[in-house]
Amino acid sequence: REWESVLEIFPKNIISLDYSGSVCAGDCLVIEKAKQIFRSAGDWVILIIFNKSFLSMTKSWLCNTQFIHGIWNKTLLISPDAWAVEDLATWNSELNLVHWDTEGDFEEELEFGQVSYFRLMSRRLSLFIQ
């Protein structure tokens, strides 16, 4: 009886967390945009992944870095939340924004230790590998 409550927190289906080498369609858009920024800005690209839960923190970072020459040109803001991308685009049209279509997996707030958190980290790693 003690195990029943513990088993309820585990996912019903086992999810693979390893990188399989395949790239989803949404990932291709992000990768192409990052390559475009790298070709135009050179040297390096900053990738910031955020969702609506971190929108105010992202705006704060942008406010704090707006006068650092060229930093926004080298920054790609990536969000699985289309609403958050739209909000930032209306806030400032000079930003490099892309909607990362993850099929709704990562739009809500994630906590360390949740399966969805580790799935996001795996997807993020797959972007970096590409």
N, C-alpha and C positions, 0 to 999 in steps of 0.2 A: 504494500500500500504506500510506503514512503516513496518508492520509485515513480509512482504515477505522476506526481507533481513535477518531478525533475524531467521526466521524459516529455512533458508537454512543452518545455521551452526549446527542445531540439527540433530542427526542421523535419517535416514529414518525408521529404525527398532529400537524399544526399546530393549535395552540390559540389562539383569539382572546383577547387580554388586555384588550381595550377594553370599556368599559361600554356595553351594548346597550340599556339602558333597561328591560329586563325584570327582574322581581323573582321570585325562587324562593319556594316555599312556606315554606321554613325562614327566609328573610329576613323575610317578613311577620310571623312570630312575634316576631322580634327587634325589628323596627320598632314593633310594637304595644306591646311591653313598655317600650321606651324612651319612647314617647309617654305611656304610663301614668305612668311615673316623673316625666317632665317636668311633667305636669299636677298631680301630687301634691306634688312637691318644689320645682318652679318653677325659673326662671332657666336652669339648665343640667343636663346629664347627663354623667357620666363613663362612657365605654364601655371596658371592658377585655376584650380577646380573648385567651384562653389555651387551652392544651391540657394534657395530662398532663405534658408535658415542662417546663411552666412552673408547675405546680401549687404547688410549694414557694415559688417566688418570689411567686406571687399571695397565698399565705397570709402570707408575710412582709409584703407591702404592707398586707394587711388588719390584721395585728397592729400595724403602725406607725401606722395611721390610725384605729384603733378609738375613740380618745378625741377625735377631731376631730368636733365636734358636727355631725350631719346628713350627714356625708360618705358613709356607707354607704347612706343613703336616696337619694342622688343617683347612686349607682354601679350600673351594670348589668354584671354579669359574664357574658360570652358565651363558650361553648366548643362547638366542633364535636365534642368528645369527651364522650359521655354519661357515661362512668365518672367523668371529672373533675368534672362538674356534680354528680353524686350524692355524690362524696367531699366536695365543699365544702358541700353541703346538710346532710350529717350532721355536719360540722365546726361549722357555725353556721347555724341555721335562719332568721336575720334577714336574710340576704343576698338581693339581687335577682339571681336566676340564671336563665339560659335556655340550653337546648340548641339550638345553631345547626345545624340539619340540613343539612350540606353533602355528604351522601351519601358520607361517609368520606374525602373528599379531604384534609382538613387535620388528621387526628388524630395523625399522627406529627410528629417534629421536622423543621422546615424550615430550610434554609440559604439565605442570600442568594445569588441567582444561579440557583437552581433554578426550573424552570418552575412548580412547585407553589407556591413562595414568591410569585411574581408573580401567580399566579392568586388567592392569598389576598389580596394587596394590592388587586387589582381588585375582589374580592367585598367587601372591607372598605370600599373607596371607594363602592361601590354602596349600602351601608348608610347611609353618611354623606349621600349625595345624597338619599336618600329622606327 
